[in-house]
Amino acid sequence: MRVNRLILILFLFMFLLLFLSACNTTKHVKNNEKLLNNNWVESSNSDIDVAPIYNYLKQQPNTKTAMLFNFHLWVYNISHDKNGSERKLKKWLGIYKMGNIIGEPPVIMDTILNERSVSQIRKYLRNRGYYRSQVKDSIVVFGKRENKASVYYLIDAQKPIKVDSVNYEIKDTVIKRIVLTDTIHTLLKKGVNLDVDLMQSERVRITKLLKNFGYFQFSKEYIYYQVDTSKANYTSQIKLIILNPSDSSLHHQFAINQIYYFNDFEPQEYLKEKDKYFNQFDTVTYAEDYFLSRKEIFVKPKVIKEASYLKQSDLYSAANVQNTFRHLSTLNEFKLINIRYNELKDTSKLDVLVQLTPFKKHNYIAELEGTNSSGNMGVGGRLSYQHKSLFGGAEILNVSVYGKIESQNTFAGVMTEDISFNSDEIGANISLHFPKFLLPFSSNRFIKNNNPRTALEFTMNNKNRPEYTRSIYGGSFGYYWVSQRYFRHQFKPIDLSAVKVFNMDADYFNSIQNTYLEKSFDDYLISATSYSLYFSNKKEQKGRNYFSFIFNGELAGNFLNAYSTLSGAEPVDGSYYVLNNKFAQYWRAELDLRFYLDLKRKRDHLIYRAYGGIVHPYGNIIATPYVKQFYSGGANGLRAWPVRSLGPGAYFNSNRQYYNEAADLKLEGNLEYRYKLFWVMEGALFLDVGNIWATNQEDPRPGSQFKFRDFYKEIAIGTGFGFRFDFSFFILRLDYGIKIRDPKETEINRWVVFDKSYNPFGAEYSMFNFGIGYPF
């Protein structure tokens, strides 16, 4: 119980700090001053996005934690006396003063800065095409001493100036033909606002276009505009002009002369020896290109050539250079990749030098780690070996062995000061990845466009829980590739595993003997085919709001069923066996949707998540193997419940000793608000909803079945708060989940938050979670 009390004290202390931060914010505000409480921007034109305008304001209010509390201002107030002098406070490290680390002095409203903000807003609107906009500021004073103020910036945007036509003046006829042929992609279309940023983006677009047609030396400085806004009806005419380098010369198109690939380039040695360094290399010619190395060739020329878009005699193309860099990086063989160009004198040709610095061929890693398996705490270790380019073709071999011990949550849900490690796990993984499709096809064009990989994987895992011991031995053969717009695919035509459960606890076995549940713990041979699709537009959005989803589909047992049928095997107790093992037949599907939204000043984020999963056994089995069922609760699910403790449905077993509930259907939704605090620390408020359900009517657990008309009555709801510590290389997470609605209660009493005995910090209604990384 002592651990729980310490955790509770920590969270209460942090909330007390936030509460106090809302008090006495004007301690250091003089009588003739006003604390800037908020800025508000309002526009009469709904087409104007006011969010970017906040960044142009010359004065920003003090940072607010969770958009509500002046925590940083409060820290400054307690670290300074009435005269504004710093108090010497003991800090965590005993070195720095608290106010200098996370404190912020009060922001005093300055009317001169308000006027400058108004001017900046006008400039911003003018650049967006609103040339006749009007902006006014309005100050609202409030507070006990009328020493707080909020500033309202009111925008009357008027009608924007639109682009009516775009004409081109290009002296270089070749460039003119290229640009005019590509006007379908122009950003300056008729009817868009006369937007300065849009015009700058068009300069960049045309520059990229020309650089892909051999114009190695071309830059956007050769492009400028003449704009005529004198035309009536709020329209403008644009003339886009592309200059030549001089009146007597044209822009040159450069072609690739020779390509040199340095297989084991070392930058530090080159800096010491300069040009003498290149005398140490041996040269091999492959497909007209030169491959140079000082020792053995690290990666075969054929593999590097397949990853390269560069070709002798082709026009220089910035896109081909970028794609070459990207595909060489995805080989995971080179820690540094540098592509340089040498212009040949008195010609329009380039020699290309691709300098590749490889990783070490052999890598050994020993790790000691704290573990968290959906809320079960533990400690473990892992020893890994990696071999780069095993056969010289950028094949990557990974071998690892690991072991860990964990503390499984008991029914009481309370960890005592004597933490009992009542679960252990050992395992091994061997994988070999090839940078192409091995079978049944391989295409050089497909390799360049889709970055394919083939993976052979072998696994062994043995886990001892208090209720049983489970062993899994398996192997898989699969393909990985990418497609446009940030889609990633995984297809495993062969995924074979053998599951064996033994040493089952007598009490637990007696509770499920001769029931549907006993069948889920049978020994199974699983032969599955699976497909996964991943999508995320995070990179495309460049830090703005983005969306991602994951779909997983799996089908098992059909090949083994066909084999049994064709071989004339006889069923035993209604099921067929292969190699003395019952094989499983089922289909399984999951869909995980996530939305990530940036809030004010990009310090705060709102994340929505929706998840659904279902598995259905058929044919050779009547119950889904336990390892393929779904569970709820824990650090990455409904955080107010221990892992595997929730459901199915309204089912509750008061006689169980350990949490071990699973079922065939899962629905879950999460909402999390993350906000920056200070240093590496951020806070979070969250809401979790969901449950699991049985879909087979033979499941003996009362109240566990999914009923479409009534399932919403069995939705569990939990809320809570937490803290994240972002150390860049990993994120440490602490969450405190609190039950609001518990489906195990009778239907009229499920809103436990209204119960007279409700205690949000009691063990029955709350759960502390420790995690590594964000929950989603």
C-alpha positions in Angstrom: 0.0 0.0 0.0 2.9 2.4 0.6 3.7 2.5 -3.1 0.2 3.5 -4.0 0.2 6.3 -1.3 3.4 7.7 -2.6 2.0 7.8 -6.2 -1.2 9.4 -4.9 0.8 12.1 -3.0 2.8 12.8 -6.2 -0.3 13.3 -8.3 -2.1 15.4 -5.7 1.0 17.6 -5.3 1.2 18.2 -9.1 -2.5 19.1 -9.1 -2.0 21.4 -6.1 0.7 23.2 -8.1 -1.7 23.7 -11.0 -4.4 24.9 -8.7 -2.2 27.4 -7.0 -0.9 28.6 -10.3 -4.4 30.0 -11.0 -4.2 32.1 -7.9 -2.6 35.5 -7.3 -1.3 35.9 -10.9 -1.0 39.7 -10.5 1.3 39.6 -7.5 4.0 41.5 -9.4 1.7 43.7 -11.5 1.8 47.4 -10.4 -1.3 49.6 -10.0 -0.7 51.4 -13.3 0.0 48.1 -15.2 -2.2 45.4 -16.6 -1.4 41.7 -17.0 -2.0 40.5 -20.5 -4.4 37.6 -19.9 -5.3 36.6 -23.5 -5.1 37.6 -27.2 -8.2 37.0 -29.3 -8.4 37.4 -33.1 -11.8 37.6 -34.8 -12.6 38.0 -38.5 -15.7 39.0 -40.3 -14.7 36.7 -43.2 -14.9 33.0 -42.4 -12.5 32.2 -45.2 -9.6 33.6 -43.2 -7.9 31.1 -40.9 -7.1 33.2 -37.9 -4.9 30.6 -36.2 -1.6 31.6 -38.0 -2.3 35.3 -37.2 -1.5 34.6 -33.5 2.1 34.0 -34.4 2.4 37.6 -35.8 1.3 39.3 -32.6 4.1 41.3 -31.0 3.1 40.4 -27.5 2.1 37.0 -26.2 0.5 36.3 -22.8 2.2 34.0 -20.2 2.2 30.4 -21.1 -0.9 28.6 -19.9 -0.7 24.9 -18.9 -3.6 23.0 -20.3 -4.8 26.4 -21.8 -6.0 27.3 -18.3 -3.4 27.5 -15.5 -0.6 30.1 -15.3 1.8 27.6 -13.9 5.0 29.2 -15.2 3.9 32.7 -13.9 3.1 31.2 -10.5 6.6 29.7 -10.3 8.1 33.1 -11.1 5.9 34.7 -8.4 7.0 32.4 -5.6 10.6 32.7 -6.6 10.7 36.5 -6.4 9.9 38.9 -3.6 7.7 42.0 -3.7 10.6 44.1 -5.0 11.2 41.6 -7.9 14.4 40.3 -6.5 15.1 36.6 -6.8 14.8 34.3 -3.8 17.4 31.6 -3.5 15.5 28.4 -3.6 16.9 24.9 -3.4 16.4 23.2 -6.8 16.4 19.5 -7.6 20.1 19.7 -8.5 20.9 22.3 -5.9 22.4 24.5 -8.7 19.8 26.6 -10.4 17.1 28.9 -9.2 13.6 27.7 -9.8 12.4 30.9 -11.4 15.2 30.9 -14.0 14.4 27.3 -15.1 10.6 27.3 -15.6 9.4 30.6 -14.3 8.0 33.4 -16.6 7.8 37.1 -15.5 4.4 38.6 -15.9 3.7 39.9 -19.4 2.5 43.5 -19.0 0.2 44.8 -21.7 1.9 47.3 -23.9 -0.3 49.5 -26.2 2.6 50.3 -28.5 3.1 46.6 -29.1 -0.6 46.3 -29.7 -0.3 48.9 -32.5 2.6 47.0 -34.0 0.5 43.8 -33.9 -2.3 45.6 -35.8 0.3 46.6 -38.4 1.6 43.1 -38.7 -1.9 41.7 -39.1 -2.6 44.2 -41.9 0.7 43.1 -43.7 -0.3 39.4 -43.2 -3.7 40.0 -44.8 -2.3 42.1 -47.6 0.1 39.2 -48.4 -3.0 36.9 -48.5 -4.7 39.2 -51.1 -6.8 41.3 -48.7 -5.5 44.7 -49.8 -8.3 46.8 -48.3 -8.6 45.1 -44.9 -9.1 47.0 -41.7 -7.9 45.9 -38.3 -8.7 47.4 -34.9 -7.7 46.4 -31.4 -10.0 46.5 -28.4 -8.9 46.1 -24.8 -11.1 44.5 -22.2 -10.1 45.2 -18.6 -11.1 43.0 -15.7 -10.0 41.6 -12.3 -10.4 42.7 -8.7 -8.0 45.6 -9.2 -8.8 45.9 -12.9 -5.2 44.8 -13.4 -5.8 42.2 -16.1 -6.6 42.8 -19.7 -7.5 40.8 -22.8 -6.8 42.3 -26.3 -9.2 41.6 -29.1 -8.0 42.1 -32.7 -11.1 42.7 -34.9 -10.6 42.1 -38.7 -12.8 43.6 -41.4 -11.2 41.8 -44.3 -13.2 43.3 -47.2 -13.1 41.6 -50.5 -9.8 39.9 -51.6 -8.1 40.6 -54.9 -8.2 37.5 -57.1 -5.9 36.4 -59.9 -7.5 37.0 -63.3 -4.7 35.9 -65.6 -1.1 34.8 -65.6 1.2 35.6 -68.6 4.8 34.4 -69.1 7.8 36.2 -70.4 10.6 33.6 -70.9 13.5 34.4 -73.2 15.0 30.9 -73.2 12.8 28.9 -75.6 13.7 25.5 -74.1 12.7 26.6 -70.6 9.6 28.3 -72.0 8.5 25.0 -73.6 9.1 23.1 -70.3 7.3 25.6 -68.1 4.3 26.1 -70.4 3.8 22.4 -70.9 3.5 22.0 -67.1 1.1 24.9 -66.4 -1.6 22.3 -65.5 0.3 22.0 -62.2 0.7 25.8 -61.6 -0.4 27.1 -58.2 -1.4 30.5 -59.7 -4.8 29.5 -61.1 -7.5 31.9 -62.1 -9.7 32.8 -59.1 -7.2 32.2 -56.3 -6.3 35.1 -54.0 -3.3 37.2 -54.9 -1.2 35.5 -52.2 2.5 36.3 -51.8 3.3 33.0 -50.3 1.5 31.2 -53.1 3.7 33.2 -55.6 6.8 32.2 -53.7 5.7 28.6 -53.8 5.2 28.8 -57.5 8.8 30.1 -57.9 10.0 27.0 -55.9 7.8 24.7 -57.9 9.2 26.0 -61.3 12.8 25.8 -60.0 12.3 22.1 -59.0 10.7 21.4 -62.3 13.7 22.9 -64.2 16.2 21.1 -62.0 14.6 17.9 -63.0 15.2 18.7 -66.7 19.0 19.2 -66.3 19.2 22.8 -65.2 21.7 22.1 -62.4 22.7 25.7 -61.9 19.2 27.2 -62.0 17.8 29.0 -58.9 14.5 30.8 -58.0 16.3 34.1 -58.1 16.0 34.0 -61.9 12.1 34.2 -61.5 10.3 37.4 -60.6 6.8 38.9 -61.0 5.1 42.0 -62.3 1.6 42.4 -60.9 -1.1 44.8 -62.2 -3.9 45.4 -59.6 -5.4 48.4 -61.4 -8.1 46.3 -63.1 -11.6 46.7 -61.7 -13.6 44.1 -59.8 -10.9 43.2 -57.4 -8.8 41.3 -59.9 -5.2 41.3 -60.9 -3.0 40.4 -63.9 0.3 38.6 -63.2 3.3 38.5 -65.5 5.8 35.7 -64.5 9.3 36.5 -65.9 12.3 34.1 -66.1 15.6 35.8 -66.8 18.6 34.4 -68.5 22.1 34.5 -66.7 23.0 37.4 -69.0 21.8 39.0 -72.2 24.2 36.9 -74.3 23.9 33.5 -72.6 21.2 30.9 -72.0 20.7 28.5 -69.1 22.6 25.2 -69.6 21.2 21.7 -69.3 23.7 19.4 -67.6 24.0 15.6 -68.4 25.6 13.0 -66.3 29.1 11.9 -67.5 30.4 9.2 -65.1 29.1 7.9 -61.9 31.5 6.8 -59.1 30.2 4.9 -56.1 32.6 4.8 -53.1 31.6 1.7 -51.2 33.5 2.4 -47.9 34.2 6.1 -47.9 35.6 7.5 -44.6 35.1 11.3 -44.3 37.7 11.8 -41.6 40.4 10.0 -43.4 39.6 12.0 -46.6 39.9 15.3 -44.6 43.4 14.3 -43.5 44.7 13.0 -46.8 42.8 15.0 -49.3 43.1 13.8 -52.9 45.8 11.2 -51.9 43.0 9.3 -50.2 41.4 8.3 -53.5 44.6 6.5 -54.6 43.9 3.7 -52.1 40.7 2.5 -53.9 40.4 -0.4 -56.2 37.9 0.0 -59.1 35.3 -2.4 -60.5 33.1 -1.5 -63.4 29.4 -2.6 -63.4 26.7 -1.5 -65.9 28.9 1.4 -67.1 29.4 2.8 -63.6 32.5 2.7 -61.4 32.5 1.1 -57.9 35.4 1.9 -55.7 36.5 0.2 -52.5 39.6 -0.1 -50.4 38.8 -3.5 -48.8 36.2 -6.1 -49.7 33.1 -4.8 -51.4 30.6 -4.2 -48.6 27.5 -4.3 -50.7 27.4 -5.8 -54.2 27.4 -3.2 -57.1 24.2 -4.8 -58.4 22.3 -4.0 -55.2 23.5 -0.4 -55.1 22.7 0.0 -58.8 19.1 -1.3 -58.2 18.7 1.4 -55.5 20.1 4.2 -57.7 18.1 6.4 -60.1 21.3 7.8 -61.6 22.2 6.8 -65.2 25.0 7.8 -67.5 24.1 10.3 -70.2 20.8 11.2 -68.6 20.0 14.8 -67.9 20.7 15.9 -64.3 17.5 15.5 -62.2 17.2 16.7 -58.6 14.3 14.2 -58.1 16.5 11.3 -59.2 19.2 12.4 -56.8 16.7 12.6 -53.9 15.2 9.2 -54.8 18.7 7.7 -54.9 19.6 9.1 -51.5 16.3 7.8 -50.1 16.6 4.3 -51.5 20.2 3.9 -50.5 19.1 4.9 -47.0 16.4 2.3 -46.8 19.0 -0.4 -47.4 20.1 0.3 -43.7 23.7 -0.4 -44.7 25.2 3.0 -44.7 25.4 5.5 -41.8 26.5 8.4 -44.1 25.4 9.0 -47.7 26.8 12.0 -49.6 26.2 12.8 -53.3 28.6 15.3 -54.9 29.0 16.7 -58.4 32.1 17.8 -60.4 31.4 20.1 -63.3 33.6 19.2 -66.2 35.4 22.3 -67.5 34.1 23.8 -70.7 31.3 21.3 -71.0 27.7 20.9 -69.7 28.5 17.5 -68.1 28.7 16.3 -64.5 30.6 13.6 -62.8 28.7 12.2 -59.9 30.4 11.0 -56.7 28.3 8.9 -54.4 30.2 8.5 -51.1 28.9 5.7 -48.9 30.1 5.2 -45.4 28.9 1.7 -44.1 27.9 0.7 -40.7 30.0 -1.9 -38.8 29.4 -5.3 -40.3 28.9 -7.0 -36.9 27.0 -5.5 -34.0 26.5 -6.8 -30.5 24.0 -5.2 -28.1 23.3 -6.2 -24.5 20.3 -4.5 -22.9 18.9 -4.4 -19.4 15.5 -2.9 -19.4 12.4 -2.2 -17.3 9.4 -3.7 -19.0 5.7 -2.9 -19.0 3.4 -5.4 -20.7 0.1 -3.5 -20.7 0.5 -2.5 -17.1 2.4 -5.5 -15.7 5.8 -4.2 -14.4 9.0 -6.2 -14.7 12.6 -6.3 -15.5 14.4 -8.0 -18.4 17.4 -8.4 -20.5 18.2 -8.9 -24.1 21.3 -9.9 -26.1 21.3 -9.1 -29.8 23.6 -9.7 -32.7 23.2 -8.1 -36.1 25.1 -8.9 -39.3 25.0 -6.3 -42.1 25.0 -7.5 -45.7 25.3 -11.2 -44.9 25.8 -12.4 -48.5 27.0 -9.0 -49.8 23.5 -8.1 -51.1 22.4 -5.8 -48.2 20.8 -8.8 -46.4 20.4 -8.1 -42.6 20.5 -10.9 -40.1 19.2 -10.3 -36.6 19.5 -12.8 -33.8 18.3 -12.0 -30.3 17.6 -13.9 -27.0 15.8 -12.3 -24.2 14.3 -13.0 -20.8 12.2 -11.1 -18.3 10.3 -11.4 -15.0 7.0 -9.6 -14.3 4.6 -9.0 -11.6 1.1 -9.9 -12.7 -1.7 -7.8 -11.1 -3.8 -9.7 -8.6 -7.5 -9.5 -8.3 -7.1 -6.8 -5.5 -5.4 -4.6 -8.1 -3.1 -3.2 -5.5 0.7 -3.6 -5.6 2.2 -4.0 -2.2 5.7 -3.0 -1.1 6.7 -6.6 -1.5 6.5 -6.8 -5.3 6.1 -10.5 -6.3 7.6 -11.4 -9.7 5.1 -14.2 -10.4 5.6 -14.4 -14.1 8.6 -15.0 -16.3 9.3 -15.2 -20.0 12.2 -16.3 -22.2 12.5 -16.3 -26.0 14.6 -16.0 -29.1 14.1 -14.4 -32.5 16.0 -14.9 -35.7 15.2 -12.9 -38.8 16.8 -12.4 -42.2 15.7 -9.5 -44.4 16.4 -9.2 -48.1 16.1 -5.8 -50.0 13.8 -7.3 -52.7 11.1 -9.9 -53.3 12.7 -13.3 -53.5 9.7 -15.3 -54.8 7.7 -15.5 -57.0 8.9 -12.3 -58.8 11.5 -9.6 -58.7 11.5 -6.4 -60.8 14.1 -3.6 -60.9 11.3 -1.1 -61.5 9.3 -2.3 -58.6 12.4 -2.2 -56.4 12.9 1.5 -57.3 9.3 2.5 -56.8 8.2 0.4 -53.8 11.3 -0.4 -51.6 10.3 -4.1 -51.3 11.7 -6.5 -48.7 11.4 -10.1 -48.0 11.6 -11.4 -44.4 12.3 -14.8 -43.0 11.5 -15.0 -39.3 11.7 -17.7 -36.6 10.5 -17.2 -33.1 10.4 -19.1 -29.8 8.7 -17.9 -26.7 8.0 -19.6 -23.4 5.9 -17.7 -20.8 5.1 -18.9 -17.2 2.0 -17.2 -15.7 0.5 -18.1 -12.3 -2.4 -19.9 -14.1 -0.5 -21.8 -16.8 2.7 -22.1 -18.9 2.5 -21.3 -22.7 5.0 -22.0 -25.4 4.9 -20.8 -29.0 7.3 -21.9 -31.7 6.9 -20.4 -35.2 8.2 -19.1 -38.4 7.0 -16.9 -41.2 7.8 -15.8 -44.7 6.6 -12.3 -45.7 6.8 -9.3 -48.0 7.1 -5.6 -47.0 6.7 -2.7 -49.4 5.6 0.9 -49.7 3.4 2.7 -52.1 2.7 6.4 -52.8 1.2 8.7 -50.3 2.7 7.1 -47.2 1.1 3.7 -47.6 3.0 0.7 -46.2 2.1 -2.9 -46.8 2.9 -6.2 -45.2 1.8 -9.6 -46.6 2.7 -12.9 -45.0 1.6 -15.8 -47.2 3.1 -18.2 -44.6 2.9 -17.7 -40.9 3.2 -21.0 -39.1 3.2 -21.5 -35.3 2.6 -24.2 -32.7 1.0 -23.2 -29.4 1.1 -25.4 -26.4 -0.4 -24.8 -23.0 0.6 -26.9 -20.0 1.1 -26.8 -16.2 -2.3 -25.2 -15.8 -3.3 -24.2 -12.3 -5.8 -26.8 -10.9 -8.3 -24.2 -9.5 -8.3 -22.3 -12.8 -8.6 -25.5 -14.9 -11.5 -26.7 -12.7 -13.3 -23.3 -13.3 -13.3 -23.7 -17.1 -13.3 -27.6 -17.4 -15.9 -29.0 -19.9 -16.8 -25.5 -21.0 -16.3 -23.5 -24.2 -13.4 -21.6 -22.5 -11.4 -24.8 -22.0 -11.2 -25.2 -25.8 -9.4 -21.9 -26.2 -6.5 -23.3 -24.2 -6.1 -26.4 -26.4 -2.8 -27.0 -28.1 -3.0 -25.7 -31.7 -1.1 -25.6 -34.9 -1.8 -22.3 -36.6 -1.1 -21.8 -40.3 -2.1 -18.3 -41.2 -2.0 -15.8 -44.1 -2.1 -12.2 -43.1 -2.1 -8.7 -44.6 -1.5 -5.4 -42.9 -1.9 -1.9 -44.3 -0.4 1.2 -42.6 -1.1 4.8 -43.6 0.1 8.1 -42.1 0.3 11.5 -43.6 2.4 13.0 -40.8 5.4 13.8 -43.0 3.2 15.3 -45.7 1.5 17.5 -43.2 4.9 18.7 -41.7 3.9 19.0 -38.1 0.3 20.1 -38.7 -2.8 18.0 -38.0 -2.5 14.5 -39.4 -4.3 11.2 -39.6 -3.2 7.5 -39.5 -4.8 4.1 -39.6 -3.7 0.5 -39.4 -5.7 -2.4 -40.8 -4.8 -6.1 -40.1 -6.4 -9.1 -41.6 -5.7 -12.7 -41.0 -7.0 -16.0 -42.3 -5.9 -19.3 -40.7 -6.2 -23.0 -41.3 -7.6 -23.3 -44.8 -4.5 -24.9 -46.4 -4.2 -27.5 -43.6 -7.9 -28.2 -43.9 -7.5 -28.8 -47.6 -4.5 -31.1 -46.9 -6.5 -33.1 -44.4 -9.4 -33.5 -46.8 -7.2 -34.6 -49.7 -5.2 -37.0 -47.6 -8.3 -38.7 -46.3 -7.6 -38.1 -42.7 -10.2 -39.1 -40.1 -11.4 -36.6 -37.5 -10.8 -37.2 -33.8 -13.4 -35.9 -31.4 -14.8 -33.8 -34.3 -11.4 -32.2 -35.3 -8.7 -33.0 -37.8 -5.0 -33.2 -36.8 -1.8 -32.6 -38.7 1.4 -34.0 -37.3 -0.6 -35.0 -34.2 -1.6 -31.3 -33.6 -5.1 -29.9 -34.0 -5.0 -27.0 -36.4 -7.0 -23.8 -35.9 -9.3 -22.2 -38.5 -10.4 -18.6 -37.9 -10.5 -15.2 -39.5 -9.4 -12.1 -37.7 -9.6 -8.3 -38.5 -8.5 -5.1 -36.8 -8.9 -1.4 -37.6 -7.1 1.3 -35.7 -7.9 5.0 -36.6 -6.0 8.0 -35.1 -6.4 11.7 -35.5 -3.7 14.1 -34.2 -4.7 17.8 -33.8 -2.4 20.7 -33.0 -3.9 23.3 -30.7 -3.0 26.9 -29.9 0.7 27.7 -30.6 1.4 24.0 -31.2 2.2 23.4 -27.5 -0.9 21.4 -26.9 -2.3 18.4 -28.9 -5.6 16.6 -29.0 -5.6 12.9 -30.1 -8.6 10.9 -31.0 -8.4 7.1 -31.4 -11.0 4.5 -32.5 -10.3 0.8 -32.5 -12.3 -2.3 -33.5 -11.2 -5.9 -33.6 -13.1 -9.2 -34.2 -12.0 -12.8 -34.5 -14.3 -15.7 -35.5 -13.4 -19.5 -35.3 -14.9 -22.0 -37.7 -14.4 -25.4 -39.3 -11.9 -27.3 -37.2 -12.4 -25.5 -33.9 -15.3 -24.1 -31.9 -13.2 -21.6 -29.8 -10.6 -19.1 -30.9 -7.1 -19.9 -29.5 -6.5 -17.8 -26.4 -3.4 -16.1 -28.0 -5.6 -14.7 -30.8 -8.3 -13.3 -28.6 -8.7 -9.6 -27.5 -8.4 -8.2 -24.0 -8.9 -4.8 -22.5 -7.5 -2.6 -19.8 -3.9 -1.7 -19.0 -1.5 1.0 -19.8 -2.4 1.2 -23.6 -6.2 0.6 -23.3 -8.8 1.6 -20.7 -6.3 2.8 -18.1 -8.7 2.8 -15.2 -8.8 -1.0 -15.3 -5.9 -3.5 -14.8 -4.8 -5.4 -18.0 -7.2 -8.3 -18.8 -9.6 -7.4 -16.0 -12.4 -5.8 -17.9 -15.3 -7.7 -19.4 -16.3 -9.5 -21.4 -19.5 -7.4 -21.5 -21.1 -7.2 -18.0 -19.3 -10.4 -16.8 -17.5 -10.3 -13.5 -15.9 -13.2 -11.6 -15.3 -12.4 -8.0 -13.5 -15.7 -7.4 -10.6 -15.2 -9.8 -7.1 -14.7 -8.4 -5.5 -13.2 -11.5 -6.8 -11.1 -14.3 -7.1 -13.2 -17.5 -10.2 -12.2 -19.4 -10.3 -12.3 -23.2 -12.9 -12.5 -25.9 -13.6 -12.4 -29.6 -14.8 -8.8 -30.1 -13.2 -5.5 -28.9 -14.4 -1.9 -29.3 -12.4 1.0 -27.9 -12.2 4.7 -28.1 -9.8 7.1 -26.6 -9.5 10.9 -26.3 -6.3 12.4 -24.9 -5.3 16.0 -24.5 -1.5 16.6 -24.1 0.0 19.9 -23.0 3.5 21.1 -22.4 4.5 21.8 -18.8 8.2 22.5 -18.6 11.6 21.0 -19.4 11.0 17.5 -20.7 7.7 17.2 -18.8 4.2 17.4 -20.3 0.8 16.6 -18.8 -2.2 14.7 -20.2 -5.9 14.4 -19.5 -7.7 11.5 -21.1 -11.0 9.7 -21.6 -11.2 6.0 -22.4 -14.3 4.0 -23.5 -14.8 0.4 -24.6 -15.1 -3.2 -23.7 -14.7 -6.7 -25.0 -17.5 -9.2 -25.8 -18.0 -12.9 -26.5 -19.6 -13.7 -29.9 -20.3 -17.4 -29.3 -23.5 -18.2 -27.5 -21.8 -21.3 -25.9 -19.5 -19.0 -23.9 -20.5 -19.8 -20.3 -19.7 -16.4 -18.8 -23.0 -14.7 -18.0 -23.5 -11.3 -19.5 -20.5 -11.7 -21.8 -22.3 -12.0 -25.2 -22.4 -9.1 -27.6 -25.9 -7.9 -28.4 -26.2 -5.2 -31.0 -29.2 -3.5 -29.5 -27.8 -3.5 -25.9 -24.0 -3.5 -26.2 -23.8 0.3 -25.5 -25.1 -0.5 -22.0 -22.0 -2.4 -21.3 -19.5 0.3 -22.4 -16.9 1.0 -19.7 -15.8 4.6 -19.3 -12.7 5.8 -17.5 -10.9 9.1 -17.3 -7.7 10.3 -15.7 -4.6 12.4 -15.9 -0.9 11.7 -16.4 2.6 13.0 -17.0 5.1 12.2 -19.8 8.8 12.7 -19.6 10.2 13.1 -23.2 13.9 12.3 -23.1 14.1 12.3 -27.0 15.4 8.7 -27.2 12.5 7.4 -25.1 9.3 8.7 -23.4 8.5 7.7 -19.8 4.8 7.8 -19.0 2.8 7.9 -15.8 -1.0 7.7 -16.0 -3.7 7.6 -13.3 -7.0 6.1 -14.5 -10.3 6.7 -12.7 -13.4 4.7 -13.3 -16.6 6.6 -14.2 -18.8 3.8 -15.6 -18.2 0.2 -14.7 -20.3 -2.5 -16.6 -19.7 -5.2 -14.0 -22.3 -3.4 -11.7 -26.0 -3.8 -12.1 -27.4 -1.7 -15.0 -28.8 1.0 -12.7 -25.6 1.3 -10.7 -23.0 1.4 -13.5 -22.4 5.1 -13.3 -20.1 4.5 -10.3 -19.2 8.2 -10.2 -22.6 8.9 -8.6 -22.2 6.2 -6.0 -22.1 7.6 -2.4 -19.1 5.5 -1.6 -17.2 6.6 -4.7 -13.6 7.5 -4.1 -11.6 8.4 -7.2 -8.4 7.6 -5.5 -9.5 4.3 -3.9 -8.1 1.0 -5.2 -11.6 -0.2 -6.3 -12.1 2.8 -8.6 -8.6 3.7 -9.9 -5.5 2.4 -11.4 -1.9 3.6 -11.7 -0.1 2.8 -15.0 3.6 3.1 -15.9 4.5 3.0 -19.6 7.2 3.5 -22.1 6.2 5.7 -25.1 2.8 7.2 -25.8 -0.2 4.9 -25.4 -1.2 5.7 -29.1 
